[in-house]
Amino acid sequence: MYRPAQFREDRKPILAAAIKELQFASLITFTGQQLLASHIPVLLKGEEGSFRLEGHVARGNPQWKQLDRSIEALALFVGPHSYVSPSWYATKNKHQRVVPTWNYISVHVNGPLSVIDDPQWLLRHVKELTDHNELDRDMPWSIDDAPREFIEQLCGGIVGFSMEVRQMEGTWKMAQHKSKADRMGVIHGLRLSDSDSSQSVASVMTRLEEERL
C-alpha cells in the first residue's frame, strides 16, 4: 500500500481496534493465474505478535478451493472516507492554490490462509460472529434461538478459514499535513454534510486534533 509518511499508521493496537470496528474485509488472493476476491465479515483473534483473522465463505465460492498456506492473501479494510472540497480550506482565501482530495482510513493485512472445513469449528465461528454483532442490541439474537438442525444445515453451506497475520499496516489520510486552520475548515465542512461517512471522517479528524494537544 502506498503510504506517505504523514499518513502512516503502524501502531498495532490502533490497527487492531480499527479492524474490530470495521470488520468487513475484501479478501484478495492470487493463484498465479487469476485474482479472486470475496467480501466478508471477519473476526480478529489473538493478540499482538500472534494475530489471526477468522472468517468464512460460501461453499459454492471457488476461491476457497484454491487456498493453501503457499498462497499469500490480502485482507483489505476500508474505513470512513469522504470527499474534501477545496472551498473548506482557510488558505483558499489567500492564494487559491488548493485542489479537491479524499480523506480516508484503510488497513491492509497480509498472511497465509488455512482452510477449515470442520462442522464444530464452523458452528462456534458463526455463533461468535453473531454474538459479536448482537452484543449492543436491546434484545440480542442468538443462533440458539433457531432450530439446531437448521443452523447445522446452513453451516454445511460454508467453509471457514484462518489467516495468519504476518503484516498489518494502515493509512489515516486526514489532512495531517495541512495547517490547523485548514484542518478545522475541513472538519466544519464535513459537519455540514448529511452523509454518515462525512460525519465519521469529521469525528476521526476531531479525535486527531485532540491528540495534538
N, C-alpha and C positions, 0 to 999 in steps of 0.2 A: 504494500500500500504506500502510495506517495504521501509523505508526512513532513511538511515544512516544520522546522524546529519549533516555531512558536505555537504550533497546534498539536504537538505530540503529547500523548498521554500514555505513560508506561507504568504507572503505579497499579500494581496488581489488585489491591483492594478496590480501587475506583473502577477498574475494568470489570472485575468480578461482579460488583454491585450493578453495573450497567447491564451486563448480560442477564443477571437475575431479574432485572426490571423489564428489559426489552423482550427477552425470552424467545421471540420469533426469529428464526435464522433462515438464511438461504444456504443450504448445504450443497457445496460445489465439488465435484470430483472430475478428474481427467484420467481416463483409462489408457491413454496413449493413442487412442483412435478418435475419441469424441469427448466433449464436455457434457456433463449431466448436472442438473440442478433440481433440488426439491426445496419446498418452502414449508418449514415445520416448526412447531414449538419444541424446545429442548429444556433440560434441566442441567444446571451447572452443579457438579458434585465435587466433594473433596475439599482440599484447602491448598493454599499457595505452595507450589512445588509438586503437587500431585493432583491438579485439577483434571476433570474429565467432563465431557458432555454426554448426556444420555438422551436418546430420542427414539423415534420410530417412524417408519414409512409404510405405506400400503404394500401388501404382499404383491399386488399387481404392478408396482413401480419397478421398472427394470434396473434402477440404479443400485439397489441393494445386492443384486446378483453379481455385480462386478466389484464388490468391495472386499478387500482383504488388507492385511497390515502392510502390504507393499505399496499401497496406494495412499498418497497424502491427500487429505481433504481440507477444504476451507469452509469454515462456518462464518458467514457474514451477517453482522447485526447492524441495522441502521436505526439510529435514534431520532430524536426530534430534529426537524430541518425546516428551513423557511427561506424564501426569497428576501433579500435585503435591498431596499431601494436606496439609491444614492441621494435621494432627496432628504433622507433622515440624518445625513452627516452634517455636523455643525460646520465643518470645513468647506462644505459646498458654497457657503456664502462668501468665502474668502477667495477661492481660486477656481472653482468649478472643475478641478481635476479629480473627479470621483466617477466611479462606474458601479453598476449593479454587481451583486455577488450572491452567494448562497451560504448560509450558516448551517452546520450540521454536526451530528455526532455519528461516528461509526467505530465498530470494534471488529477486528479480524482475529480468528482463532485457527491455527493450523495444527494438524496432527493426523496420525493414522487411525483408521476405523476398524473396529471388530464387530462383526455381525452377531446378534444374539437372537436365536430362534428357540427360546425356551418359554413354555407357557406360564410357568410360575414367575419368571422374571418379568414377562410382559404384563401380567396381571398386577404385580407390585408397581411396575413403572406407570401404568395407566392410573392406578389409584393415587400414586404420589403426585403425578402431574395434575390430576383433577383436584386433589386436596389443596395443592399449592395455589391454584387459581380460584378456589371457592372459599379460601380462608377468611376473607374480609366480608363475606356476604352475611346478611341477617339470618338467612335460612340456607346454609351451605348444602349443596347436593353432594352425595357420595355415591360411588359405584355400588356400594352396599344397598342403596335404595332400589336398584334394578335387580331383576332375577339373575342369580348366579350363572345359570346356563346361557342366558342372553349375553352377558358380558364375556364369558369364555368363548362363545361363538364369534363375537366381534374381535376378540384378541387373536383369534385364528386367522384373521384377515390382515394382520400387521406383522412386521418384522422389526426387531429392535436393533440398536447399535450403541456402542460406547466409543467415544472418541478421546484418545489421549491428547491432552493439551500440551503441545511442545512449544508453541509460540502464541503470545497474546499481545496485541498492540492496538492502540486506539488513536483516533483523531477527534479533537474537540475544536472545530473551527468556529470560534465565537467572537471574532473581531478583536482578539487579544492584542494584535499589532496596531490597532487604531488608538487614537488619543481618547482620554476619558470622555471628553465632550462628544466625540463621535460615537463611542460605545453607548453612552446614555441616550443619545439621539436614536440609535437603533432600538434600544430597549423600549423607548417611548413609542416609536413607530410600530413595533411588534405588538405592543399592548393595545393599540387601537384596532388591531385586526380581529375579525370574528373566527379566524382559524385556530383550532385547538393546537395544531402544530406550532403556529407562530407564538401562541401563548406559552407553550412549553419551552421554546427556544428563549423567550424573554425570561422565563424563570431560571433557566440554566445560566444565562448571562448575568442575571441579578445575583445568583449564588457565587459566581466567579468574582463579581465586584466585591462582594462581602469578604471573600478570601484574600483580596488585595489589601484589606485594611489591617 
